[in-house]
Amino acid sequence: MLALGLLLILLAQNGLGEAAPLVSLAEYGLGIICLFLFAYRSTHTATPVLNLAIFKIAAFTWLALTYFTTFMVFLSMSFVLPNDVQLVMGRGSMVAGLAVLPGAAAAAILSPGSGHLLDRFGARRPIIGGAGLMLVGLTIFAILGSRLRLWQLVATYLLVMVGLGLCASNIMTCSLDGLAADQ
């Protein structure tokens, strides 16, 4: 039900503005009904696929939303940057792929290592530090985006990804630490 509901809502979103708005509204309606059926079944069965009761824990919910937002930044930057390199700067796909490599490598290397920072300094420093680096990088992109040269674009993306490497896995760890073993 969850997959069907999300699929119908996605299809409805894609169909907005086309010639058949009633079809989009029907897809939205069916998608929302599927999501409600999923939520009802999950809360009324002994073994739910997804225990929705965990979202009653405020700390978990906020950290889950923070992780979701962080992940959306990662996905959007990983999509926009190579397209910007190719379509705006007129470079080839090889250059576009190589432009994201330093940032991807930095995030991959820092993610496991940032757990040591969590153990040593607590959650606050690596999460706030990483989020701060991401914010600085995203602000540079927002203000100077089309005026950045390739090396500046790569350096700014590297800054965002270093921030992601510092905070994303620690956000997930903190959110899961707040749950009981049976949740």
C-alpha atoms as one frame of an Amber mdcrd trajectory, in Angstrom:
protein
   0.000   0.000   0.000   2.830   2.386   0.833   4.552   1.883  -2.523   1.279
   2.159  -4.426   0.281   5.315  -2.559   3.623   6.998  -3.191   3.584   5.914
  -6.839   0.092   7.329  -7.398   1.028  10.629  -5.767   4.179  10.817  -7.908
   2.180  10.095 -11.063  -0.353  12.744 -10.080   2.423  15.273  -9.531   3.881
  14.526 -12.957   0.462  14.922 -14.576  -0.300  18.350 -13.126  -0.706  21.002
 -15.764  -1.616  18.521 -18.479  -4.908  18.282 -20.324  -6.562  15.895 -17.819
  -6.496  17.500 -14.356  -9.251  15.173 -13.119  -6.977  12.193 -13.674  -4.295
  13.846 -11.532  -6.810  14.625  -8.810  -8.054  11.027  -8.878  -4.460   9.759
  -8.617  -3.828  12.079  -5.658  -7.005  10.863  -4.002  -6.211   7.188  -4.539
  -2.635   7.744  -3.391  -3.765   9.385  -0.169  -6.310   6.606   0.426  -3.533
   4.010  -0.040  -1.323   5.862   2.454  -4.154   5.963   5.000  -4.802   2.244
   4.472  -1.109   1.558   5.008  -1.099   3.644   8.200  -4.250   1.920   9.455
  -2.845  -1.553   8.765   0.498  -0.670  10.329  -1.138   0.499  13.535  -3.571
  -2.438  13.790  -1.331  -5.443  13.181   0.982  -7.309  15.529   3.903  -7.249
  13.065   3.834  -4.022  11.042   6.173  -3.502   8.109   6.916  -0.054   9.488
   6.239   0.755  13.125   4.660   4.186  12.827   4.569   4.566  16.613   8.256
   5.536  16.576   7.245   8.870  15.055   5.540   9.748  18.353   9.050  10.172
  19.777   9.789  13.839  19.064  13.586  13.516  19.038  13.462  10.634  16.564
  11.014  12.475  14.313  13.119  15.642  14.214  16.322  13.725  13.566  14.621
  11.664  10.860  13.424  14.869   9.173  16.917  16.327   9.489  18.417  13.214
   7.908  15.807  13.315   5.143  16.650  16.962   4.427  20.372  16.228   4.446
  19.857  13.341   2.053  17.753  15.517  -0.265  20.600  18.047  -0.363  22.962
  15.230  -1.304  20.678  13.876  -4.032  19.894  17.278  -5.499  23.532  18.364
  -5.552  24.598  15.056  -7.087  22.061  15.644  -9.857  22.469  19.384 -10.397
  26.263  19.609 -10.377  26.993  17.211 -13.272  24.148  18.729 -15.285  25.507
  22.212 -14.628  28.972  21.146 -15.754  27.586  19.643 -18.951  24.742  21.965
 -19.907  25.883  25.340 -18.572  29.657  25.003 -18.810  29.562  22.934 -21.994
  31.929  20.252 -20.718  31.687  16.541 -21.472  30.239  13.773 -19.347  33.704
  12.595 -18.290  34.515  16.017 -16.828  31.090  16.126 -15.169  31.685  12.734
 -13.566  35.157  13.696 -12.418  33.763  16.923 -10.941  31.692  14.996  -8.405
  34.429  12.461  -7.609  36.351  14.450  -4.948  33.161  15.269  -3.038  31.833
  11.727  -3.238  35.167  10.329  -2.089  35.359  12.797   0.806  31.851  11.927
   2.016  32.566   8.210   1.736  35.829   8.509   3.658  34.494  10.858   6.345
  31.228   9.055   7.106  32.755   6.161   9.059  35.427   8.387  10.584  32.884
  10.896  11.826  31.621   8.216  14.205  34.917   8.562  16.067  34.222  12.281
  16.417  30.793  11.428  17.794  32.333   9.071  20.344  34.989  11.587  21.353
  33.088  14.901  21.348  29.430  13.913  21.393  26.871  14.438  18.670  26.646
  18.207  18.756  30.058  19.126  17.312  30.172  16.868  14.232  26.503  17.423
  13.376  26.539  21.206  13.771  29.983  21.465  12.158  28.940  19.346   9.194
  25.639  21.182   8.799  27.533  24.473   8.957  29.886  23.394   6.173  26.921
  22.272   4.097  25.181  25.598   4.689  28.272  27.587   3.675  28.673  25.514
   0.494  24.997  25.761  -0.420  25.045  29.516   0.201  28.019  29.876  -2.151
  26.143  27.864  -4.769  23.010  29.965  -4.308  24.794  33.317  -4.550  27.571
  32.601  -7.048  26.332  29.443  -8.805  26.443  30.513 -12.451  29.636  32.559
 -11.991  31.737  29.758 -10.496  34.533  28.283 -12.564  34.862  24.511 -12.710
  37.513  24.274  -9.978  35.448  26.583  -7.742  32.360  24.476  -8.379  34.261
  21.315  -7.454  35.714  22.957  -4.318  32.280  24.174  -3.204  30.750  20.756
  -3.832  33.624  19.238  -1.842  32.760  21.566   1.049  29.107  20.438   0.967
  30.093  16.780   0.829  32.619  17.092   3.676  29.782  18.554   5.728  27.537
  15.682   4.669  30.192  13.142   5.631  30.512  14.709   9.077  26.840  14.960
   9.923  24.675  12.443   8.016  25.775   9.204   9.657  25.856  10.885  13.071
  22.297  12.132  12.629  21.215   8.577  11.842  23.120   7.208  14.838  21.564
   9.738  17.209  18.062   9.098  15.891  18.414   5.337  16.354  19.991   5.740
  19.809  16.759   7.301  21.004  14.752   4.167  20.235  14.240   1.160  22.464
  15.568  -2.193  21.253  12.085  -3.487  20.399  11.263  -0.492  18.216
